[in-house]
Amino acid sequence: MAMVMPEELQAAGVKATLKPSSIIETFEGDWEKDWFTYRPQEWPLKTHKLYDPVWAAPAGAKLMLDVRSAASNKLVIGIDQYAAEVELSGGSEWQKITLSPADFIDVAGEGLPSWNGVMELRFGDKETLKDKQNGQKLDFGGIWQGAPPEFRDLRWSVE
């Protein structure tokens, strides 16, 4: 491996081309490469993209995405040790979801203080948050009905 100092890169005219983006995921093309699951036979997904400075939340941002579910369901969106439950109406129309940090709660019912330092984003049908110290649990979602949901335009919005 060769080490190159920032001054050498600057002298060579190298310029950074990767800039922060409010679009986290379009869900087009081979988007799955940045997502993973421990249950490949099911649809729930996870990513660590939010931890990357390219996709970090701007100040005052809300998390937005469009979801389509053939049947009425509860979508669970998790961030680290917090989760939010969203009612999906079902049908052929896209449903816009907008969430602030306070919409994500932990086992104690406390809201996510901010987007700063978040590591993992999850989409799923059900989830149980657990407090290992006191054994407390909090359940979200339920059994998914119908085909897996479709997602588009996961993004940050500052209004």
C-alpha contacts under 8 A as a table, 3 or more apart, distances in Angstrom:
res1	aa1	res2	aa2	distance
4	V	8	E	6.43
4	V	9	L	6.98
5	M	8	E	5.31
5	M	9	L	6.58
6	P	9	L	5.10
6	P	10	Q	6.15
7	E	10	Q	5.06
7	E	11	A	6.08
8	E	11	A	5.04
8	E	12	A	6.14
9	L	12	A	5.08
9	L	13	G	6.42
9	L	14	V	5.36
10	Q	13	G	5.15
10	Q	14	V	5.62
10	Q	15	K	7.34
11	A	14	V	7.60
16	A	19	K	7.79
18	L	54	V	7.52
19	K	54	V	6.23
20	P	53	P	6.82
20	P	54	V	4.09
20	P	55	W	6.02
20	P	56	A	7.50
21	S	24	I	6.86
21	S	54	V	5.90
21	S	55	W	5.67
22	S	55	W	6.56
22	S	57	A	7.53
22	S	58	P	7.98
22	S	155	R	5.46
22	S	156	W	4.98
22	S	157	S	7.18
23	I	26	T	7.14
23	I	55	W	7.44
23	I	153	D	6.87
23	I	154	L	6.24
23	I	155	R	4.39
23	I	156	W	6.54
24	I	49	K	7.50
24	I	50	L	7.74
24	I	55	W	5.77
24	I	153	D	7.56
24	I	154	L	5.42
24	I	155	R	5.07
24	I	156	W	7.41
25	E	31	W	7.31
25	E	152	R	7.39
25	E	153	D	5.91
25	E	154	L	5.03
25	E	155	R	6.88
26	T	31	W	7.52
26	T	152	R	5.34
26	T	153	D	4.54
26	T	154	L	6.25
27	F	30	D	7.84
27	F	31	W	5.38
27	F	32	E	7.80
27	F	151	F	6.42
27	F	152	R	5.39
27	F	153	D	6.93
28	E	31	W	5.86
28	E	152	R	7.88
30	D	33	K	6.26
31	W	34	D	6.28
31	W	35	W	7.48
32	E	35	W	5.07
32	E	36	F	7.36
33	K	36	F	7.68
34	D	47	T	6.26
34	D	48	H	7.80
34	D	49	K	7.19
35	W	45	L	6.27
35	W	46	K	5.38
35	W	47	T	4.63
35	W	48	H	7.72
36	F	45	L	5.71
36	F	46	K	5.22
36	F	47	T	6.29
37	T	40	P	5.94
37	T	44	P	6.61
37	T	45	L	5.24
37	T	46	K	6.05
39	R	42	E	5.55
39	R	43	W	7.59
39	R	44	P	7.45
40	P	43	W	7.00
43	W	124	G	7.28
43	W	148	P	6.27
44	P	122	R	7.40
44	P	123	F	5.52
44	P	124	G	4.26
44	P	125	D	6.77
45	L	122	R	5.69
45	L	123	F	5.29
45	L	124	G	6.51
46	K	120	E	6.77
46	K	121	L	5.59
46	K	122	R	4.36
46	K	123	F	6.47
47	T	50	L	7.64
47	T	120	E	5.72
47	T	121	L	5.38
47	T	122	R	6.63
48	H	51	Y	5.71
48	H	52	D	7.44
48	H	119	M	5.61
48	H	120	E	4.69
48	H	121	L	6.36
49	K	52	D	5.44
49	K	55	W	6.44
49	K	119	M	7.77
49	K	120	E	7.48
49	K	121	L	7.79
50	L	53	P	7.48
50	L	55	W	5.34
50	L	56	A	5.46
50	L	57	A	7.65
50	L	118	V	6.52
50	L	119	M	6.23
50	L	120	E	6.84
50	L	121	L	7.09
51	Y	55	W	7.26
51	Y	56	A	6.46
51	Y	117	G	6.48
51	Y	118	V	5.85
51	Y	119	M	4.85
51	Y	120	E	7.28
52	D	55	W	5.70
52	D	56	A	6.22
53	P	56	A	4.85
56	A	115	W	7.96
56	A	116	N	7.84
57	A	61	A	6.12
57	A	115	W	6.31
57	A	116	N	7.47
57	A	156	W	6.40
58	P	61	A	5.56
58	P	156	W	7.49
58	P	158	V	7.59
59	A	158	V	7.81
60	G	158	V	6.07
61	A	100	S	7.41
61	A	156	W	5.79
61	A	157	S	5.26
61	A	158	V	4.60
61	A	159	E	7.60
62	K	98	T	6.43
62	K	99	L	5.56
62	K	100	S	4.84
62	K	101	P	7.47
62	K	156	W	5.62
62	K	157	S	5.23
62	K	158	V	6.40
63	L	98	T	5.71
63	L	99	L	5.12
63	L	100	S	6.32
63	L	154	L	7.45
63	L	155	R	6.02
63	L	156	W	4.92
63	L	157	S	6.45
64	M	96	K	7.16
64	M	97	I	5.45
64	M	98	T	4.48
64	M	99	L	6.38
64	M	153	D	7.72
64	M	154	L	5.77
64	M	155	R	5.28
64	M	156	W	6.02
64	M	157	S	6.71
65	L	96	K	5.92
65	L	97	I	5.37
65	L	98	T	6.85
65	L	151	F	7.23
65	L	152	R	6.29
65	L	153	D	5.37
65	L	154	L	4.31
65	L	155	R	6.24
66	D	94	W	5.93
66	D	95	Q	5.39
66	D	96	K	4.51
66	D	97	I	6.05
66	D	151	F	5.81
66	D	152	R	5.22
66	D	153	D	6.16
66	D	154	L	7.07
67	V	94	W	5.50
67	V	95	Q	5.18
67	V	96	K	6.52
67	V	97	I	7.45
67	V	149	P	6.69
67	V	150	E	5.66
67	V	151	F	4.70
67	V	152	R	6.54
68	R	88	L	7.83
68	R	90	G	6.89
68	R	91	G	7.20
68	R	92	S	6.69
68	R	93	E	6.36
68	R	94	W	4.81
68	R	95	Q	6.05
68	R	149	P	5.65
68	R	150	E	5.12
68	R	151	F	6.58
69	S	72	S	6.83
69	S	73	N	7.39
69	S	88	L	6.80
69	S	89	S	7.55
69	S	90	G	4.87
69	S	91	G	6.21
69	S	92	S	7.36
69	S	147	A	7.39
69	S	148	P	7.05
69	S	149	P	4.67
69	S	150	E	6.53
70	A	90	G	4.86
70	A	91	G	4.71
70	A	92	S	6.40
70	A	146	G	6.53
70	A	147	A	6.64
70	A	149	P	7.36
71	A	88	L	7.91
71	A	89	S	7.08
71	A	90	G	4.17
71	A	91	G	6.15
71	A	145	Q	6.14
71	A	146	G	5.94
71	A	147	A	7.91
72	S	87	E	7.49
72	S	88	L	5.35
72	S	89	S	4.69
72	S	90	G	4.19
72	S	91	G	7.69
72	S	145	Q	7.32
73	N	87	E	6.13
73	N	88	L	5.16
73	N	89	S	6.93
73	N	90	G	7.01
73	N	144	W	6.27
73	N	145	Q	6.48
74	K	85	E	6.34
74	K	86	V	5.51
74	K	87	E	4.70
74	K	88	L	5.82
74	K	125	D	6.56
74	K	141	G	5.21
74	K	142	G	6.78
74	K	144	W	7.54
75	L	85	E	5.74
75	L	86	V	5.09
75	L	87	E	6.43
75	L	88	L	6.83
75	L	123	F	7.09
75	L	124	G	6.08
75	L	125	D	5.39
75	L	126	K	7.54
75	L	141	G	6.35
76	V	83	A	6.72
76	V	84	A	5.76
76	V	85	E	4.62
76	V	86	V	6.32
76	V	122	R	7.79
76	V	123	F	5.80
76	V	124	G	5.10
76	V	125	D	5.65
76	V	126	K	6.09
76	V	127	E	7.07
76	V	140	F	6.52
76	V	141	G	5.86
77	I	83	A	5.63
77	I	84	A	5.27
77	I	85	E	6.40
77	I	86	V	7.72
77	I	121	L	7.27
77	I	122	R	5.48
77	I	123	F	4.74
77	I	124	G	6.51
78	G	81	Q	7.39
78	G	82	Y	5.68
78	G	83	A	4.05
78	G	84	A	6.23
78	G	104	F	7.38
78	G	120	E	7.79
78	G	121	L	5.68
78	G	122	R	4.72
78	G	123	F	6.47
79	I	82	Y	5.20
79	I	83	A	6.01
79	I	104	F	7.46
79	I	118	V	6.87
79	I	119	M	7.35
79	I	120	E	5.52
79	I	121	L	4.72
79	I	122	R	6.31
80	D	83	A	7.95
80	D	118	V	6.54
80	D	119	M	6.21
80	D	120	E	5.30
80	D	121	L	6.86
81	Q	106	D	6.02
81	Q	129	L	6.78
82	Y	104	F	5.31
82	Y	105	I	4.90
82	Y	106	D	4.47
82	Y	107	V	7.61
82	Y	111	G	7.71
82	Y	112	L	6.69
82	Y	129	L	7.44
83	A	103	D	7.93
83	A	104	F	4.74
83	A	105	I	5.48
83	A	106	D	6.64
83	A	129	L	7.90
83	A	140	F	7.66
84	A	103	D	5.99
84	A	104	F	4.71
84	A	105	I	6.57
84	A	140	F	7.64
85	E	140	F	6.26
85	E	141	G	6.39
86	V	97	I	7.91
88	L	95	Q	7.37
89	S	95	Q	7.93
90	G	93	E	7.77
99	L	102	A	7.99
99	L	103	D	5.98
100	S	103	D	5.49
100	S	104	F	7.57
101	P	104	F	5.70
101	P	111	G	6.67
101	P	112	L	5.02
101	P	113	P	6.32
101	P	114	S	5.54
101	P	115	W	6.45
102	A	105	I	6.93
102	A	111	G	4.42
102	A	112	L	5.34
102	A	113	P	6.79
102	A	114	S	7.92
103	D	111	G	6.44
103	D	112	L	7.46
104	F	111	G	5.46
104	F	112	L	5.54
105	I	108	A	7.64
105	I	109	G	5.23
105	I	110	E	5.19
105	I	111	G	4.39
105	I	112	L	6.05
106	D	109	G	5.21
106	D	110	E	5.50
106	D	111	G	6.54
106	D	112	L	7.43
106	D	129	L	7.12
106	D	138	L	7.98
107	V	110	E	7.45
107	V	129	L	5.98
107	V	130	K	6.41
107	V	131	D	6.53
107	V	136	Q	6.83
107	V	137	K	6.13
107	V	138	L	5.47
112	L	115	W	7.58
115	W	118	V	5.81
124	G	127	E	7.24
125	D	141	G	5.60
125	D	142	G	5.99
125	D	143	I	6.52
125	D	144	W	5.70
126	K	139	D	7.44
126	K	140	F	5.45
126	K	141	G	4.24
126	K	142	G	5.00
126	K	143	I	6.95
127	E	139	D	5.92
127	E	140	F	5.25
127	E	141	G	6.59
128	T	137	K	6.51
128	T	138	L	5.52
128	T	139	D	4.41
128	T	140	F	6.21
129	L	137	K	5.60
129	L	138	L	5.19
129	L	139	D	6.48
130	K	135	G	6.64
130	K	136	Q	5.85
130	K	137	K	4.55
130	K	138	L	6.63
131	D	134	N	5.88
131	D	135	G	5.36
131	D	136	Q	5.22
131	D	137	K	6.43
132	K	135	G	5.30
132	K	136	Q	7.45
144	W	148	P	7.97
151	F	154	L	7.75
